[in-house]
């Protein structure tokens, strides 16, 4: 298949619009029209990973961390990033990354951590904001079911664990077609009143074009009247971090041992004891110390993340056990998420996990 078939699918499942402003997820290197036969999954793109891809004839590397973060003004090979890009181009290896957008989706990095720790009743810690839209349109009664099914099939109408969510009310619409029109109802040049159904539903912002296209194709009118509103509602299905509960409460040291074992951490750091067993656990894969107050507000007993600075440990103030499991360690299972996504859609496409440990940190 062509590279663009896979990247378009991944972009739809892990929307690029979900990534934070500083990020650069998506296709990093490669021609979208290129035919690909296999992919290598990794947390980071390093020289060793690129060699592994070349040796195994993988023409695509899919990583969690982007190889390109900032603008590149030259490709002279002066920097590590430039050398990786040049080597990938010379060997016709494409590179695609899913970073903070993979953190945001409901089955993302933090959820994978929760799965590994066997947490229950898992939900988003900090819901995604300003990504929810409302669609309002007006449909003749005869075509309500057809149009409704079309916009639902395009992805609208999902609220939490419910789909096909909408509201309808009846009213009178008016219009007068011009000389070059062919109106569905009434006669051109004459004012017409039509009994119509006001139809309302919600959708995520990245689905807007797809939903509007489906609406226009299914609607019988030549000119479809519709409104799109931005909503300030939190989207509790998507967001950063997550929180859940252990099957049974654990003493602090037992939970620390569990974290160390599950993520194979060679040395975890943690704050002062809070003097109680741990039941409610908050998580954020990667550098998530900025979510500490959210974790505390959620009532969590512990917060597992990475890249915690010295002074951040003081901020825990004995209210929560703050645990740094390591950046690489907390995100290394992201490749499993990507594997499952790809195989679900392209079961015959060759996908393998990199055997290269890309953790740049060593321990004595």
PyMOL commands that set and color helices and strands:
alter all, ss='L'
color gray80, all
select helices_A, chain A and resi 3-13+16-18+47-55+80-90+100-104+109-116+141-153+205-218+252-262+289-297+310-315+327-331+334-345
alter helices_A, ss='H'
color red, helices_A
select strands_A, chain A and resi 26-29+38-42+60-63+94-97+120-128+132-140+167-176+191-204+226-231+235-250+269-270+278-287+302-306+321-324+350-353
alter strands_A, ss='S'
color yellow, strands_A
deselect
rebuild
show_as cartoon
